[in-house]
């Protein structure tokens, strides 16, 4: 399901909350920073440049894991009902685009 990110809203995920229910969403307008906490002493800080302004969150109810990843556009955007969203990135010919994401563990 596509959702619009709430502007200026930070993302902090407590893993118990994510794993307690199914989620298969993508958020547009993500601000490029997320913190995933497993405990007071273990976390992962994820950052991405402004080109990666979508965030995919997947957490099945039947498995003990989740996936959180930055994206440049809605997954499967080319096959969406109603066509591409205006912010969809389409490269022509030899065009290129640089994406940067960083995953920094926090231990202690």
N, C-alpha and C positions, 0 to 999 in steps of 0.2 A: 504494500500500500504506500502511495506517495503522500508525504506530509510536508508542510512548510515549516522550516525551523523558526522558532520564536526568536526574533532579533534580540541580541545582547544576552541571550540565555546561555550560561555556562553549562557544560555537560560533565556531570560527575555520576558515574555508574557504580553502585554498590552491587557486587556480583550476585549476592543473594536475591536482590530484587529482580535482576535480569533473568536469572535462572528459574525464578518461580512462575514464570508465565511465558507462553509462546509469543514471539515477536518476529515479524518478517517485513520490515519497513525500510524505506529510504527517505531521508530528510533533505530537502533543498534549502539552500541559504545557510548551511552550516558555517560557523565562524572559524573553523580550523584548529580548534583545541578541544581535547577530551581527556578526562582522567578516569581510569578504571581502578577501583580499589578492591582488593581482596581482603585486606585487614588494615589495621593502623600502621603496620610495618611493611606492607607490600602493595605496590601500585604500579601502574603503567601510564605514563603521560604520552599522548599521541598528538602530534601537530602536523599540519599540512599547509601548503601554500594556497593562495586564494583560488587557483584554478581547480583545486579539489574541494569544491563547495557543496558537495553532497556527502551524506554519511549513511552507509548501509549498516543496519543492525538486524542480525538474525539470531534467534535463540529458540530452538525447538523445545517443546515440553517433554519429549521422550528421551532426550540426551542431555548429559551434564556439561554442555559447552555453549559458547556463544561466539559470534563473529561480529566484529565491529571494524569497518574499513572505510577509508575515504574514497570518494569516487568523483570523476569529473562530470558525470551526468547520471540520470536514472538508468539502472540496469535494464537492458532490453528496450531502450528508448525508441529504437527504430521500428519496433513492432507494437508500440502503444496505440490503443484505441484513441482516435482523435488526432493522431500524428505527433510529431516531435514537440516537446516543450520549447519555448523561445530560448531558454538558456542552454539547449543542447549544443555540444561541441562537435562540429563537423569540419574535418580537415580536408583540404583539396590537394590533389596531386602530390607534390613533394613537400607540402607544409609539415611542420613539426611543432610539437608543444612540449614543454618541460614541466614535469610534475615533481614535487618534492614532498615527502612525508618522513617524519621521524618518530620512532618509537623508543621512549626512554624509560627504562625500569627504575623504580624508586624502592630501595631496600633499606630497612633500618628503622 
